[in-house]
Amino acid sequence: IHMEIPEFTCLCPKTGQPDFAVIYLDYIPDALCVELKSLKLYMWSFRDEGCFHEAVTNQILDDLVAATQP
């Protein structure tokens, strides 16, 4: 499955300004699969969070691994 999330936004923890990114997610589903609407809402949850993109991508990976149990 290939997903492109072109509207990812979080806040820069240093300036408080919006920080925009495109997230590409590729994975092969097994027994569990991520629902697209749930993923979209999850991505939107970072909108008001102050965090660096490096930390966010690690958190997203950890959460997806926990949700899909590969």
WOPEUR-V286109 format. One record per residue. N is the residue number from 0. SS is DSSP state (~ for helix, > for strand, _ for the rest). PHI is phi in whole degrees, 0 to 359 (NA if undefined). D_CENTER is the distance of its C-alpha to the mean C-alpha in Angstrom with 1 decimal. Layout:
# WOPEUR-V286109
n->{N | N}
ss->{SS | SS}
phi->{PHI | PHI}
d_center->{D_CENTER | D_CENTER}
This chain:
# WOPEUR-V286109
n->{0 | 1 | 2 | 3 | 4 | 5 | 6 | 7 | 8 | 9 | 10 | 11 | 12 | 13 | 14 | 15 | 16 | 17 | 18 | 19 | 20 | 21 | 22 | 23 | 24 | 25 | 26 | 27 | 28 | 29 | 30 | 31 | 32 | 33 | 34 | 35 | 36 | 37 | 38 | 39 | 40 | 41 | 42 | 43 | 44 | 45 | 46 | 47 | 48 | 49 | 50 | 51 | 52 | 53 | 54 | 55 | 56 | 57 | 58 | 59 | 60 | 61 | 62 | 63 | 64 | 65 | 66 | 67 | 68 | 69}
ss->{_ | > | > | > | > | > | > | > | > | > | > | _ | _ | _ | _ | _ | _ | > | > | > | > | > | > | > | > | > | _ | _ | _ | _ | _ | _ | _ | _ | _ | ~ | ~ | ~ | ~ | ~ | ~ | ~ | ~ | ~ | _ | _ | _ | _ | _ | > | _ | _ | ~ | ~ | ~ | ~ | ~ | ~ | ~ | ~ | ~ | ~ | ~ | ~ | ~ | ~ | ~ | ~ | _ | _}
phi->{NA | 245 | 233 | 240 | 250 | 277 | 244 | 288 | 220 | 219 | 256 | 294 | 291 | 274 | 254 | 79 | 277 | 299 | 235 | 259 | 204 | 249 | 250 | 253 | 233 | 237 | 202 | 253 | 291 | 244 | 289 | 245 | 227 | 279 | 285 | 298 | 295 | 297 | 296 | 299 | 295 | 298 | 297 | 294 | 294 | 274 | 306 | 253 | 266 | 271 | 200 | 281 | 300 | 299 | 289 | 295 | 296 | 294 | 294 | 299 | 301 | 301 | 291 | 292 | 297 | 296 | 284 | 261 | 48 | 294}
d_center->{15.2 | 13.7 | 10.9 | 10.5 | 8.2 | 10.8 | 10.4 | 7.5 | 9.5 | 10.2 | 13.8 | 15.6 | 17.1 | 20.3 | 21.1 | 19.1 | 18.5 | 15.5 | 13.5 | 12.1 | 10.2 | 9.6 | 7.0 | 9.1 | 8.7 | 12.2 | 13.6 | 16.9 | 16.9 | 19.6 | 20.8 | 17.5 | 15.1 | 11.9 | 13.1 | 11.7 | 12.5 | 10.9 | 7.5 | 8.3 | 9.6 | 6.8 | 4.7 | 8.3 | 8.9 | 7.9 | 10.5 | 13.4 | 12.2 | 14.0 | 12.2 | 12.3 | 9.7 | 11.2 | 10.6 | 7.0 | 6.5 | 9.1 | 7.8 | 4.8 | 7.8 | 10.2 | 8.9 | 8.7 | 12.1 | 13.4 | 12.7 | 14.2 | 16.7 | 17.4}
